């Protein structure tokens, strides 16, 4: 296979309709497709066999860790044979042109360990939420998913002293609206355990604080946002900065303009410390948002604005 060959990797469970209507349409764009099933009973496995000629591997996940797919993800990517891997979920899709851009980026920067793509979430009742994901990366045993909740490879690339670049290509995400309330409830329960089990994995504090805030539980969100912000974690710089942003907004809404200003100033100081980090560099909204928040606090604006956070 060529140096820029890409294997599409997926972990699925009961994704019959999403495979037919979403990610399955992307299969022809890749050099190989690896799928791991974690217990489907809706015809997903039969669909993959009969319509796509794919025999998925099987990986059992445990109810004890809320059916986390972390280990299944790492099992799945270990099966890849190409130099590069793109990971998608069944409710995500890319175009053939997006994949072409991925191949060009690989040829242009062979030293990069991975590549960020735009990750836009589309729902019927609200405008798209714009975010990014490091979903394209080298096949390297040192690059693995980390985190029982919202697993990603960014930290493993940072730990190995590597870096990732930006590709101007898009992953479209089409979540099922009926699953959102239960997903939020499960996320809060699982993250509440994880922050106690792995207090140094600051990503858990950020996602728990952000998720609680999203369901109007600001008071319970504050301790987790404060823990993440105060950690000044070099392994999780963006999670740390995002926690500052949301915490400053919450403080300001409570009439604590002094605490809000101090939080923003601390964030700006930390930003300058980590501004050379590969993920901080591609988060183009971070610094302008911090500057604007400070200006709005000093002007006494009625409210502070931050960008929408994806991945709840």
C-alpha positions as CSV (number, residue, x, y, z in Angstrom):
1,X,0.0,0.0,0.0
2,X,1.1,3.6,-0.5
3,X,2.6,5.7,2.3
4,X,-0.7,7.8,2.6
5,X,-3.0,4.8,2.7
6,X,-5.7,5.1,5.4
7,X,-7.7,2.6,7.3
8,X,-11.1,3.7,8.6
9,X,-11.6,2.3,12.1
10,X,-15.0,2.1,13.9
11,X,-16.4,0.7,17.1
12,X,-20.1,0.0,16.8
13,X,-23.1,-1.3,18.7
14,X,-26.6,-1.4,17.2
15,X,-25.8,1.0,14.5
16,X,-27.7,-0.5,11.6
17,X,-29.4,2.7,10.5
18,X,-26.4,4.9,11.0
19,X,-24.2,2.6,9.0
20,X,-26.7,2.6,6.1
21,X,-27.4,6.3,6.2
22,X,-24.2,7.8,7.4
23,X,-20.8,6.2,7.8
24,X,-21.3,3.3,5.5
25,X,-21.4,5.7,2.6
26,X,-17.8,6.6,3.3
27,X,-16.4,3.1,3.2
28,X,-15.3,3.2,-0.5
29,X,-13.1,6.2,0.1
30,X,-10.6,4.3,2.2
31,X,-7.9,1.6,1.6
32,X,-9.3,-0.6,4.4
33,X,-12.1,-0.6,6.9
34,X,-11.8,-2.2,10.4
35,X,-14.9,-2.5,12.5
36,X,-15.2,-3.8,16.0
37,X,-18.7,-4.7,17.4
38,X,-19.4,-4.6,21.1
39,X,-22.6,-6.5,21.2
40,X,-25.1,-5.6,18.5
41,X,-28.5,-7.3,18.2
42,X,-30.2,-5.1,15.6
43,X,-28.7,-6.7,12.5
44,X,-25.6,-4.5,12.4
45,X,-23.2,-7.5,12.1
46,X,-25.3,-9.1,9.3
47,X,-25.5,-5.8,7.4
48,X,-21.8,-5.4,7.5
49,X,-21.3,-8.9,6.2
50,X,-23.9,-9.0,3.5
51,X,-23.9,-5.4,2.2
52,X,-20.3,-4.4,2.7
53,X,-18.4,-7.6,2.9
54,X,-16.9,-6.7,6.3
55,X,-16.5,-9.3,9.1
56,X,-16.3,-7.2,12.3
57,X,-14.2,-8.3,15.2
58,X,-16.0,-8.7,18.6
59,X,-15.0,-7.0,21.8
60,X,-17.0,-7.3,25.0
61,X,-17.3,-4.2,27.1
62,X,-18.2,-4.1,30.8
63,X,-21.3,-2.7,32.5
64,X,-19.0,-1.9,35.5
65,X,-17.4,1.0,33.5
66,X,-20.6,2.1,31.9
67,X,-19.7,0.1,28.7
68,X,-16.7,2.4,28.0
69,X,-15.3,1.7,24.5
70,X,-11.8,2.8,25.4
71,X,-10.3,-0.8,25.3
72,X,-12.4,-1.6,22.2
73,X,-11.0,1.5,20.4
74,X,-7.4,0.5,21.1
75,X,-8.1,-3.1,20.1
76,X,-9.7,-1.8,16.9
77,X,-6.8,0.4,15.8
78,X,-4.2,-2.3,16.6
79,X,-5.7,-4.3,13.7
80,X,-4.9,-1.6,11.1
81,X,-2.1,-2.4,8.6
82,X,-1.8,0.9,6.8
83,X,0.5,3.8,7.9
84,X,-2.5,6.0,8.9
85,X,-5.8,5.5,10.7
86,X,-9.0,7.6,10.6
87,X,-11.4,6.9,13.5
88,X,-15.1,7.7,13.0
89,X,-18.3,6.9,14.8
90,X,-21.3,5.5,13.0
91,X,-23.2,8.8,13.2
92,X,-20.3,10.6,11.5
93,X,-19.3,11.1,7.8
94,X,-16.7,12.6,5.6
95,X,-16.7,13.2,1.9
96,X,-14.4,11.8,-0.8
97,X,-12.8,15.3,-1.1
98,X,-12.2,15.4,2.7
99,X,-10.3,12.1,2.4
100,X,-8.3,13.5,-0.6
101,X,-7.3,16.4,1.6
102,X,-6.2,14.0,4.3
103,X,-3.9,12.2,1.8
104,X,-2.4,15.4,0.6
105,X,-1.7,16.5,4.2
106,X,0.0,13.3,4.9
107,X,2.3,13.7,1.9
108,X,3.0,17.3,2.8
109,X,4.0,16.6,6.5
110,X,5.1,13.0,7.0
111,X,6.7,13.9,10.4
112,X,3.3,14.9,11.9
113,X,1.9,12.2,14.2
114,X,-1.7,13.2,13.6
115,X,-4.0,15.7,12.1
116,X,-7.0,17.7,13.5
117,X,-10.1,18.0,11.4
118,X,-13.2,20.2,11.8
119,X,-15.9,18.3,13.8
120,X,-19.3,19.9,13.3
121,X,-22.4,18.6,15.1
122,X,-25.7,19.0,13.2
123,X,-29.1,18.9,14.9
124,X,-32.5,19.9,13.7
125,X,-33.3,22.5,16.4
126,X,-30.1,24.5,16.7
127,X,-27.2,25.8,14.6
128,X,-24.2,23.5,14.1
129,X,-21.7,23.3,17.0
130,X,-18.2,23.8,15.6
131,X,-15.4,21.9,17.2
132,X,-12.4,19.8,16.2
133,X,-11.1,16.3,16.6
134,X,-7.7,14.7,16.2
135,X,-9.1,11.6,14.4
136,X,-6.4,11.0,11.8
137,X,-3.1,9.7,13.1
138,X,-0.1,7.4,12.4
139,X,-0.2,3.7,13.2
140,X,2.2,3.7,16.1
141,X,1.9,1.6,19.3
142,X,2.7,4.7,21.3
143,X,-0.4,6.4,20.0
144,X,-3.4,5.1,21.8
145,X,-6.8,6.3,23.0
146,X,-6.8,7.5,26.6
147,X,-9.7,8.2,28.9
148,X,-12.7,6.0,29.9
149,X,-15.0,8.8,28.9
150,X,-14.5,10.8,25.7
151,X,-11.4,8.8,24.8
152,X,-8.9,10.5,22.4
153,X,-5.3,10.1,21.2
154,X,-4.2,13.7,21.8
155,X,-2.6,13.1,25.2
156,X,-0.7,10.1,24.0
157,X,0.8,12.1,21.1
158,X,1.7,14.9,23.6
159,X,3.2,12.3,26.0
160,X,5.5,10.9,23.2
161,X,6.7,14.4,22.4
162,X,4.9,14.4,19.0
163,X,2.7,16.9,17.3
164,X,-0.4,17.2,15.1
165,X,-1.3,19.6,12.4
166,X,-4.6,21.1,11.0
167,X,-6.4,19.9,7.9
168,X,-9.2,22.0,6.4
169,X,-11.5,19.0,6.1
170,X,-14.8,18.3,8.0
171,X,-16.2,15.4,9.9
172,X,-20.0,15.8,10.0
173,X,-21.7,14.5,13.2
174,X,-25.4,13.7,13.2
175,X,-26.4,12.6,16.7
176,X,-29.7,11.0,17.4
177,X,-31.8,13.6,19.4
178,X,-33.7,11.0,21.5
179,X,-30.5,9.6,22.9
180,X,-29.3,13.0,24.3
181,X,-31.1,13.0,27.8
182,X,-30.0,9.5,28.7
183,X,-26.5,10.1,27.4
184,X,-26.2,13.2,29.7
185,X,-27.4,11.3,32.7
186,X,-25.0,8.4,32.0
187,X,-22.1,10.9,31.4
188,X,-22.6,12.6,34.7
189,X,-22.8,9.4,36.7
190,X,-19.7,7.9,35.0
191,X,-17.6,11.1,35.1
192,X,-18.5,11.6,38.8
193,X,-16.8,8.3,39.5
194,X,-13.9,8.9,37.2
195,X,-12.8,12.2,38.8
196,X,-12.4,10.3,42.1
197,X,-10.7,7.3,40.5
198,X,-8.3,9.3,38.3
199,X,-8.0,12.8,39.8
200,X,-5.0,13.6,37.7
201,X,-6.8,13.0,34.4
202,X,-8.1,16.6,34.2
203,X,-10.1,15.9,31.1
204,X,-12.7,14.2,33.4
205,X,-13.1,17.3,35.5
206,X,-13.6,19.5,32.5
207,X,-16.2,17.3,30.9
208,X,-18.1,16.8,34.2
209,X,-18.1,20.6,34.8
210,X,-19.1,21.4,31.3
211,X,-21.9,18.7,31.2
212,X,-23.3,19.8,34.6
213,X,-23.3,23.4,33.3
214,X,-25.2,22.3,30.1
215,X,-28.0,20.9,32.2
216,X,-28.3,24.0,34.3
217,X,-26.4,22.7,37.4
218,X,-24.0,25.6,37.6
219,X,-23.4,25.3,41.4
220,X,-22.4,21.7,41.2
221,X,-20.3,22.4,38.1
222,X,-18.1,25.0,39.8
223,X,-15.8,22.7,41.9
224,X,-14.9,20.6,38.9
225,X,-14.3,23.6,36.7
226,X,-12.2,25.2,39.5
227,X,-10.1,22.0,39.9
228,X,-9.4,21.8,36.1
229,X,-8.5,25.5,35.9
230,X,-6.3,25.5,39.0
231,X,-4.4,22.4,37.8
232,X,-2.5,24.4,35.1
233,X,-2.1,20.9,33.5
234,X,0.5,20.7,30.7
235,X,-1.0,17.4,29.6
236,X,-4.5,18.9,29.3
237,X,-3.9,22.6,28.4
238,X,-7.0,23.1,26.3
239,X,-9.3,21.5,28.9
240,X,-7.7,23.7,31.5
241,X,-8.2,26.9,29.4
242,X,-11.8,25.9,28.6
243,X,-12.5,25.5,32.3
244,X,-11.2,29.0,32.9
245,X,-13.6,30.3,30.2
246,X,-16.7,28.6,31.5
247,X,-15.8,29.4,35.1
248,X,-15.3,33.1,34.3
249,X,-18.7,33.2,32.6
250,X,-20.4,31.5,35.6
251,X,-18.8,33.8,38.1
252,X,-19.8,36.9,36.1
253,X,-23.4,35.6,35.9
254,X,-23.4,35.4,39.7
255,X,-22.3,39.0,40.0
256,X,-18.7,38.1,40.9
257,X,-17.0,40.4,38.4
258,X,-13.7,40.4,40.4
259,X,-13.5,36.6,40.5
260,X,-14.4,36.5,36.8
261,X,-11.7,39.0,35.9
262,X,-9.1,37.2,38.0
263,X,-10.0,33.9,36.3
264,X,-9.6,35.4,32.8
265,X,-6.3,37.0,33.7
266,X,-5.1,33.6,35.0
267,X,-6.2,32.0,31.8
268,X,-4.3,34.6,29.7
269,X,-1.1,34.0,31.7
270,X,-1.5,30.2,31.3
271,X,-2.2,30.6,27.6
272,X,1.1,32.4,27.1
273,X,2.8,29.5,28.9
274,X,1.3,26.8,26.6
275,X,0.8,28.7,23.4
276,X,3.3,26.6,21.6
277,X,1.4,23.4,22.3
278,X,0.1,21.8,19.1
279,X,-3.5,21.7,20.2
280,X,-3.5,25.2,21.7
281,X,-2.1,26.4,18.3
282,X,-5.0,25.1,16.3
283,X,-7.7,26.3,18.8
284,X,-7.9,29.7,17.0
285,X,-10.9,30.8,19.1
286,X,-9.2,30.6,22.5
287,X,-7.1,33.8,22.6
288,X,-9.6,36.1,20.9
289,X,-12.3,34.8,23.3
290,X,-10.2,35.4,26.4
291,X,-9.3,39.0,25.2
292,X,-12.9,39.8,24.5
293,X,-14.0,38.5,27.8
294,X,-11.5,40.7,29.7
295,X,-12.7,43.7,27.7
296,X,-16.3,43.0,28.4
297,X,-15.7,42.6,32.1
298,X,-13.9,45.9,32.3
299,X,-16.7,47.6,30.3
300,X,-19.3,46.1,32.6
301,X,-21.2,44.3,29.9
302,X,-24.4,42.6,31.0
303,X,-23.1,39.1,30.1
304,X,-20.1,37.2,28.9
305,X,-20.0,35.0,25.8
306,X,-18.0,32.0,25.1
307,X,-18.0,29.6,22.1
308,X,-20.1,26.5,22.1
309,X,-18.4,23.4,23.4
310,X,-18.8,20.1,21.6
311,X,-18.7,16.6,23.0
312,X,-21.2,16.6,25.8
